[in-house]
Amino acid sequence: DAKTTQPTSMDCAEGRAANLPCNHSTISGNEYVYWYRQIHSQGPQYIIHGLKNNETNEMASLIITEDRKSSTLILPHATLRDTAVYYCIVRVGGAGGTSYGKLTFGQGTILTVHP
Amino acid sequence: DAGVTQSPTHLIKTRGQHVTLRCSPISGHKSVSWYQQVLGQGPQFIFQYYEKEERGRGNFPDRFSARQFPNYSSELNVNALLLGDSALYLCASSSYGRDEAFFGQGTRLTVV
């Protein structure tokens, strides 16, 4: 699985967009980008994933560069409850992935949303 | 719908003892994975089971073992506990062919 690089920490004002970057310069063609977050003392929570097209769901948007070497998770209107550690993970996805069960977590980005 | 449930939520054990942690996946999920999260670090993959067979193993010693039952629930066993085994143990379930994993709240194990 490709390695990812994320900033250690970021701050965001409540109500503003939070843009969390992730570098994955060694990503392979069949590897997806996944984002999970972990609120203090809870298990990680799936947010979104994508292969090469931009994705949006009720929680966030995922923007992947054309060369797929980096991506940005966007929380459009951050709230205090979005304060968490955000993990960017790259791995083979889908039913054909031999490592579909394994997630390799790095250190993640500590996002602090302040009033 | 019930999410992934883990038991117990907290546990204190003495060095050298063994421990069994339990996980019930989301109904219909046949894949269960176990992770260890030491304070200040991201979760580390220990095992994955699918259809009662081990499908993946992380870099953990043989003191760690797991199994999956016919109802797809799972147990993680750790023998000869060390102080360094103190961690949050997380269980995740997923449905084959789907990419998202759903995590339980974890079991906080303290070895003294």
Contacts between the chains, C-beta under 8 A, distances in Angstrom:
chain1	res1	chain2	res2	distance
A	32	B	99	6.8
A	34	B	99	7.1
A	42	B	105	6.1
A	42	B	106	7.8
A	43	B	4	7.5
A	43	B	90	5.3
A	43	B	92	7.5
A	43	B	103	3.2
A	43	B	104	5.4
A	43	B	105	5.4
A	43	B	106	5.4
A	44	B	43	6.6
A	44	B	90	7.3
A	44	B	92	7.8
A	44	B	101	8.0
A	44	B	103	4.9
A	45	B	103	7.0
A	46	B	100	4.0
A	46	B	101	6.4
A	46	B	102	6.9
A	49	B	99	5.5
A	49	B	100	7.1
A	85	B	42	7.8
A	87	B	42	6.2
A	93	B	99	4.8
A	94	B	97	7.2
A	94	B	99	6.6
A	95	B	96	6.4
A	95	B	97	3.8
A	99	B	56	6.8
A	100	B	31	8.0
A	100	B	94	7.6
A	100	B	96	7.8
A	100	B	99	7.3
A	101	B	31	5.6
A	101	B	33	5.0
A	101	B	48	3.5
A	101	B	50	6.7
A	101	B	55	5.9
A	101	B	56	5.5
A	101	B	94	6.8
A	101	B	101	7.8
A	102	B	33	7.0
A	102	B	45	4.9
A	102	B	48	6.1
A	102	B	56	5.2
A	102	B	58	7.5
A	103	B	33	7.7
A	103	B	35	7.8
A	103	B	43	7.5
A	103	B	45	6.6
A	103	B	92	7.7
A	103	B	101	6.4
A	104	B	45	6.8
A	105	B	35	7.8
A	105	B	42	3.2
A	105	B	43	4.9
A	105	B	44	7.2
A	106	B	42	5.7
A	107	B	41	7.1
A	107	B	42	6.0
A	108	B	42	5.8
